[in-house]
Amino acid sequence: MKNSTKAVARIILFLCLGGLFGYTVGSAIKSTDRPKSITQVLKNNCDCKEVNQIIYAKGVQFGSNGLSTEKGEYQLVDCKFSSVKKEAEKIQDLLLSKIKGFNKVDLLELEFVNGNNSETIIIKNGEIQ
């Protein structure tokens, strides 16, 4: 009787550990699609000649915008829009609605380059700064 109780406890423990491992692996796989998804949303919804992913990094980083664990930088070249602020708000809404977990991205920098002008918009945890 004592041995069967230990066996059941071990089986339950291994099932819990297996479930936790599976969840972790699944979350990691889903989060690796985030950079590609962001790039695709930008390309499909922005009227730009080019959309370039400069960097997308995971891990602890410290920069001029503070500490982050997930950071992306994108360059949007020769875009057609009336205002950078309105375009950034449109992009923010699109990313929040189309990309699961977008608000978990600590830092997203969008650099709009039109001719000689360049303006950078920063989105932290889904909110424009």
N, C-alpha and C positions, 0 to 999 in steps of 0.2 A: 504494500500500500504506500509506504514511504517513497519507494523508488518511482512509482507511477506518478506521484505528486511532483517530484523533482523533474521528471521527464516532461510533464505537462507545462511546468513553469519554464523550462528551457525552451520548449517549442514556442510558447507565447513570447518569450524574450527575443528569440530569433526572428519571429514574424514581425515584431515591433521594430527591431533593428533593420530588417529587410525593407519594411515600409518606409522608414525614415531615409534609408539609403536611396530607394527608388524615387522618393519625392525630391531629394536633393539633386540627383542626377537629372531628373525631368526639369526642374527649375533652371539648372545650369544650361541645359540644351535650349530651352525657350529663350533665355536671356542672351544667348549668343546670336540669335536672329535679330535682335534689336537694332544694331547698326545698319544692317541691310534694309530693315523695314523703314527706318528713318530716312535713309537715302532714297528709297523708292517713293515714299510719300512726298518728299521734297521734289523729286524729279517729275512726278505725276501731277502735282498741284501748283507748282510755281512756274511762271512764264519766264524762264531764265535760259541763257545760252548754255551755261554749264552749272552743274551742281557737283562739287568736289568734296569728298570726305577727306579732311586733312588728318584727323586722328580720332581714334575711339579706343580709350584705354580703361581697363578695370584694374582696381588695386588702389591702395592709399597713395594719393598725390597731394602735394601742396604747391600752390601757385599764387599768382597775383589775385585770383578770385577766391582764395581760401582753400580749405581742405575738401577733398572729394574722393569718392571711391569708384565712381563711374563718370567718365568725362568724354564728351564728343565735341569735335570742332568741324564745322562745315563751311564751305565757301560757296556763295551763290553769285555767279558772275553775269553781269548785264541783264538784270531782271527788269521786267516792266511792271511797275506799280505806282500808285499815287503817293504813298507815304510808307516809309520804312516801319513806322510804328504800327500802322494798320496791317501791313504784310506780316509782321512778326506776330500780331494777335491772331491773324488767320492761320498761320503755321502752327502756333501754339494750340489752337482749337483742334486742328486736324490731327496733330500728333497725339493729343490727349484722347481723342475719340477713336483713332485707328490703331494705336500701338498700346497693347496691354502692358501695364507697368511703366508707362512713360514717366509718370511722376516719381519714379524711383531713380531716374537718372539725375545724379547730383548736379551736374553742370553741362549745359549744352550751349555752345557758342556758335552763332550764325553770323558770318561776316558777309555783308552785302557789298559787292564791288561793282560800281558802275562808272566806267571811264576812269577819271582821276580820283573819284570820291570813294571812300570806304567807311562803312559804319558797322559796328559790331553790336549785336543784341545778345544778351545773356539770359538764359532760362535756367533757373535753379529749381529742381524738384517740381517741374511743371509750371512754375510761375515766372513771368517776365520780370526782370529786375529793373 
